[in-house]
Amino acid sequence: MRRARLGAVLVGVWGAGLLGAGLFNTDPVSGFPLGTPATVDYTTSGALHDAFSLPALAWRRL
């Protein structure tokens, strides 16, 4: 029962992360797209995109 609940919570966190990352635009950085200077200027939208992406995508690094 605990594993099922944990699995459901993890899937929910992953889904919320994907939805949140999709709602906010990422910032252009490091020359992408072409012609963008190689600087990092974060906007609120870009920071929120990155914050929501972490729980959705960070597990792949484990």
Residue pairs with C-beta under 8 A, 6 or more apart in sequence:
13 55
13 56
14 55
14 56
14 59
15 56
16 52
16 55
16 56
17 52
17 53
17 54
17 55
17 56
17 57
18 52
18 56
19 52
20 48
20 49
20 51
20 52
21 49
21 52
21 53
21 56
23 48
23 52
24 45
24 46
24 48
24 49
24 52
25 45
25 46
25 49
26 45
26 46
26 49
26 50
27 40
27 41
27 42
27 43
27 45
27 46
27 49
28 36
29 36
29 39
29 40
30 36
30 38
30 40
31 37
31 38
